[in-house]
Amino acid sequence: MTLAADDSGADPLATIVEQFGLHIGRAMGWPPMAGRAAGVLILSERPLTSAELQETLGAGKGSVSETTRLLMTNGVVERVKEPGSRHFVYRWRDD
């Protein structure tokens, strides 16, 4: 999942994530990056690593770390280590 515009200039996924970041994130009192990260994790079919979030959001390691920490503190995202994996992944909490 990459948030980039296509040749027509508009990627529906990127538009949804951006709108989520602006509206829902603001309603929750989050910065736009946290809203966008939440949108990416909600729409993702599988948990994502920090590196995948960085690539998808076009953000740096520090920004993603701060954002995921905020989302975990708010109880909407969890960080888990999947069996057999060396890396932690982030996923939207089902509850």
Secondary structure, DSSP 8 states (H G I E B T S, - for coil): ------TTS--HHHHHHHHHHHHHHHHHT--HHHHHHHHHHHH-SS-B-HHHHHHHHT--HHHHHHHHHHHHHTTSEEEEE-TT-SSEEEEE---
